[in-house]
């Protein structure tokens, strides 16, 4: 399986990217909120990788870290267009979210549906292991 990064100029010029954008020509949005202690403590420095599978390949759309508030504000993701034909069951694309923390203290996986012009918030509750001494 090939892995591509959306920021790679060679990938942007590829047929895989052109086909993907043809099927997903508009944007949806994702916000990450990472915390511990039932939302009381933000988790800074949590690595977030957002990707999707397409035509047997993985496309990475975002690779970054939560800020001091435990947040990544606005990740722009490609989505299929909403039409009058699909309003009852709107078209969506599924993205994978991988959340990791240094020294393998955290390794979590999520999936999120992204729709045209919809802002999705993914909460990530980090529960440190008792032997780890916290985050």
C-alpha positions in Angstrom: 0.0 0.0 0.0 1.3 3.4 -1.0 1.3 6.3 1.5 0.9 9.9 0.1 0.9 13.3 1.8 -1.5 15.8 0.6 1.2 18.5 0.8 3.5 16.6 -1.7 3.6 18.4 -5.0 4.2 15.2 -6.9 1.1 13.7 -5.3 -1.0 16.7 -6.2 -0.2 16.2 -9.8 -1.0 12.4 -9.7 -4.1 10.7 -11.2 -5.0 9.3 -7.7 -5.2 12.9 -6.4 -7.2 14.1 -9.4 -9.7 11.2 -9.1 -10.0 11.8 -5.3 -10.7 15.5 -5.7 -13.2 14.8 -8.5 -15.2 12.6 -6.1 -14.6 14.9 -3.1 -14.5 18.5 -4.5 -15.7 20.5 -1.5 -14.5 20.8 2.1 -15.6 19.7 5.5 -13.8 20.6 8.8 -12.5 18.8 11.8 -11.5 20.1 15.2 -9.6 18.0 17.7 -10.0 18.5 21.4 -7.7 16.4 23.6 -8.0 16.3 27.3 -7.5 14.3 30.5 -9.4 14.2 33.8 -12.9 14.3 32.2 -12.1 17.5 30.3 -10.4 19.4 33.1 -6.8 19.1 31.8 -5.9 19.8 28.2 -3.3 17.5 26.6 -0.6 19.5 24.8 1.7 17.8 22.2 -0.6 14.9 21.2 0.3 14.0 17.7 -2.6 13.7 15.4 -2.5 12.1 11.9 -5.6 12.3 9.8 -5.8 10.1 6.7 -8.1 8.2 4.4 -7.9 5.1 2.2 -8.4 5.6 -1.5 -7.7 3.3 -4.4 -5.6 1.0 -2.3 -3.5 3.9 -1.0 -3.4 6.0 2.2 -3.6 9.7 1.8 -2.4 11.8 4.8 -4.2 15.1 5.1 -2.9 16.3 8.4 0.0 15.5 10.7 0.5 17.8 13.6 0.2 18.4 17.4 -2.3 19.8 19.8 -1.6 23.2 21.2 -1.4 24.2 24.9 -5.2 24.1 25.0 -5.2 20.5 23.7 -6.8 21.7 20.5 -6.2 21.7 16.8 -8.7 24.3 15.6 -9.5 23.7 12.0 -8.4 20.9 9.8 -9.7 21.3 6.3 -10.7 17.9 4.7 -12.1 17.1 1.2 -15.7 15.9 1.1 -18.3 14.9 -1.5 -20.8 17.5 -2.6 -24.3 17.5 -1.0 -27.0 17.4 -3.7 -30.8 17.3 -3.6 -30.5 13.6 -4.4 -28.6 12.7 -1.2 -30.0 14.9 1.5 -31.8 12.1 3.3 -28.6 10.0 3.4 -25.8 12.6 2.7 -22.6 11.6 0.9 -19.7 11.4 3.3 -16.1 10.4 3.4 -14.5 8.5 6.3 -11.2 9.7 7.7 -9.0 7.8 10.2 -7.6 9.7 13.1 -4.5 8.4 14.9 -3.6 10.0 18.2 -0.1 9.2 19.7 1.9 10.6 22.5 5.7 10.4 23.1 7.1 7.2 24.6 4.0 5.2 23.4 1.9 6.4 26.4 -1.0 6.9 24.1 -1.9 5.2 20.8 -5.6 5.7 19.9 -7.5 5.4 16.7 -10.8 7.0 15.7 -12.9 7.3 12.5 -14.9 10.3 11.6 -17.4 11.1 8.9 -16.8 14.3 7.0 -19.6 16.1 5.1 -19.7 19.2 2.9 -19.5 22.4 5.0 -20.0 20.6 8.3 -17.7 21.2 11.3 -17.0 18.0 13.2 -15.4 18.0 16.7 -13.5 14.9 17.8 -13.0 14.7 21.5 -10.0 12.6 22.6 -10.1 11.6 26.3 -6.6 10.6 27.5 -6.5 8.3 30.5 -2.9 7.8 31.6 -1.8 4.5 32.9 -1.2 4.4 36.7 2.4 3.3 36.2 3.2 6.0 33.6 3.2 8.9 36.1 0.7 10.9 34.0 1.2 12.8 30.8 
